Amino acid sequence: MSLSSSKCIRIAALSATGIVLSTQIAFAQEPSTRSPWLNTTTSRVEALAVLQTLNANLLSNASATLTLDRWCAAHKLAPEGSKIVAQRARGQDKPADQRIRQLLNVGPSEPIAYRHVSLTCGDRVLSEADNWYLPAKLTAEMTKALNTSDIAFGRAVQALNFTRTNLTAKLLWAPVSEGWDMDGLLADETSSRSLPPFLLEHHAVLKLPDGTPFSALVETYTDKVLDFPVPRLVSQ
């Protein structure tokens, strides 16, 4: 190998080393984001209180849509006057199984429609919902609106004066460990950097005023329901 060739190889190697070092430095300098709800013991307890408040609001109201309308406005998650909009996912139908038919109290031949939507507040997706419903229990106008627009289900059928029977309500993420009020937080509870994508899940049935079921729901609420600042008075 000639001297010039050896020198070229050394220069190339040094250049490659420089690129690696530069890349490592760049990665080290990238800002590290952390959810403010995870920063302190107080903010974690506050996150639990906020989630339980949302949970109670949802459980005590017939329409998740109208509850999210109020949540969106109260926490300024979108421009003033924004309403919940349903972004429908098409081509992902889930046929009603025997359990859904039992919940809706219909036989195997009764038509059941399916709708999967992302309920958005401005540009934030607050909930993903699976909805199996009985078109025969709705008006023609309601069915048309559900099939041709981005209207949320609860808003489309509001005139039915429906009630809601909650089947299950489950926290998918616990900001603090069980027994935190007596034992304190575990050390590893302050190490996570981001919220999980889904925080809360509800299963419910909507019913007409006479008690007839017409919709079975699975609603999963996202981390965007907490996408607002931790209250100053309780942050550390």
Beta strands, then each sheet from edge to edge (+ up, - down):
strand 1: 85-89
strand 2: 113-121
strand 3: 124-133
strand 4: 163-171
strand 5: 198-207
strand 6: 213-222
sheet 1: 1+ 2- 3+ 6- 5+ 4-
end
